[in-house]
Amino acid sequence: MRVGLLCLALASSSADGSSSAVLEAGGEARATSGTWYVYQPQLRYASAGGAAMHDLCGELLRQGAKCRMAYVNPKLAHVVGPPALAAAANMTLDEVAALWARGLDRDDTLVAPEVAPEFVPIPFDAHIPHSQGRSDARDVARNVQALEQRGGVIARWMLGAAQDWGDRVSEEISVHIGASSYLHDTFGGAGPGPVSVWPLEAALVHRATAWLASGDAERAARKMNEEGRAVVVLDDDVDLDVKTLQRALDRASPNTARAVRFSGFSREEAYALFERTSVYVDLHLPGLEAGVCEFAMFGARVVLTAFGHGEAREYPSSWIRVLEDDADTVAKAALASLSSPANESYAYGAWCRGIPARFGPGVAAWRASRATAFVTYAAVGPDFAALAPLFVSMVVRHAFSTLTVVVATPEQRNAFWQRFGPATREALRRLGLLRRIRVAACESCFGVAGLAAAALDHARDTSELAVLLPPRAHAPRAEAIRAALSTARPGGCAVAATFAACGRGATDEAVAVADALRAAPPAPPGDCADMWRHALWRQIAPTLSPPSRTFFEAECKQQAQPNASIQMAADYELRAVCPNEHYRLSARRRYEWNSRAPDHLTQNPRFDFGLNASLLEIGGATPH
């Protein structure tokens, strides 16, 4: 039984916020047979990111999805699959041009790395073969409009955060996915994240397995070089001269360690170096570095920078971090590491070996979220106050999610963003998220029950999985949805305390499902730790209205600090006083807070915690 016809207004990312299109629900059903395009024009074989993109296409093909790649590097074709399969996946220049001309189909998805200038402004020539070398905001807008004009989706996979390459969110792109906890949190990554990537070489795994099978005494003996010194390896991109480091090591402890730069080794020579190395130093960490994995798998202690990816939760907390990159500081840290146990390094090496096993389920989660539609309804003021936290929780927990909000009248639809909050809307625009909210008016719906049922009917018509959320709940995690569906009767929908889920072909009436959800007892406060630490929430929380903030804090367990959202608001105000375009990138410099705050801030009790700090972090590395 149909309970109403929706007129769907797609939220626009234009500057004035006007609606961009009006559609009727109930059209052609959305399938999961769309093509995944992996856009990797960088053909440099040495790029770990390039290998990750090939691995993504290969995994999609192994899962039975359609994948085309622009372009398959001949040296990495085996990562995609057998020769014939890799050749079929590879796109020609003409095919790429045709894709740009016609755009992605509604069910298609294009995944690009963070450094592709087609999808983020790069003002200088990046020297990427088969790709325009530089771009500005207008270029990016044209590219996104051309590709998404038919409803497809572009996602940027944040594999690293190299300065001026991939260290910013592109407001034209609605999906950013981090490949590490640091990248995921920093760039407001979508979905559960991270999907860590690093295609393991079979020869490396075999060598590491043999190393672990040898005895402790044998491993300890092989850690010394021919002079009886411990080997300290400096990563090739660290801005520290190896001879300068050697002199600093000798000053701190003569004849104890030999410094070596990790450059110019054949792969077999590198394996031998992994076995001999006692300490590995990497102070330039745009991503989760393959080198850290490789050396840790053989028990090397690791010295990292205290900033950026040095803060990533994947790295053991016991590893030494350094605040400065001068030779004496690094030498002292390396020598201190020699006395620490290797257990943490071996544990991290085991985590690295598990990356391939985690990669497949992570990609499957992307595919599942691409085929899921979330819907809710709003009828009264408290409903609208709940929408911003509801939407943020959905983005944090589901990579390709969209939210359709059903309201009763066209007037409510037209005034939606005013009710939602102009400041929050602007924050969403800067993060590229506006197009992931759709607003629909259902004039023929009767009451709240009719709105809820119409919302569920719309989602069932347009997706493989429809999830109805009441406007006083947070989006459930994917595993909770799967668990609920596993207990539903065949062909039926699942109803939990905070959502109802219907798969393709479910025969339950939308009205009955919506009534059952509305009648469910209130759920206890949820665990929102993933939202507290997420950059997306940290950037949006200061813009929320007091009712929205109150809703969030009532519905979530307080994980750390009871006034977290108040402190976020003060943090937002501090950035207005001390602007720093690299703020989100975290930490290479700290500034003494000695100046007097403006009167309007000293009178604001929310700002007191900042004024009382003697040392206050207000930005990341500045270009000057």
Secondary structure, DSSP 8 states (H G I E B T S, - for coil): ------EEEE---STT-----EEESSSS---S--EEEEE-----TT-HHHHHHHHHHHHHHHTT-EEEEET--GGGHHHH-SHHHHHHHB--HHHHHHHHHH---TT-EEEEETT-TTSS-B-S----TTS-S-B-HHHHHHHHHHHHTTS-EEEEEE----TTTS-S--TT-SEEEESSHHHHHHTT--SS---------HHHHHHHHHHHHS-HHHHHHHTB-TTS-EEEEEETT-SS-HHHHHHHHHHHSTTSEEEEEE-S--HHHHHHHHHHEEEEEE---SS--HHHHHHHTTT-EEEEESSGGGG-TTS-TTSEEES--SHHHHHHHHHHHHTS-SHHHHHHHHHHHTHHHHHHHHHHHHHHHHTEEEEEE--SHHHHHHHHHHHHHHHHH-TT--EEEEESSHHHHHTHHHHH-HHHHHHHHHTT-GGGEEEEE-TT--HHHHHHHHHHHHHHHH-SEEEE--TTS----HHHHHHHHHHS-TT--EE-SS-EEEETT--S-HHHHHHHHHHS-----B--HHHHT-HHHHHHGGGS-HHHHHHHHHHB---S-TTHHHHHHHHHHHHHHS--TTGGG--S--EE--S---HHHHT-GGGHHHHT-SEE---S----
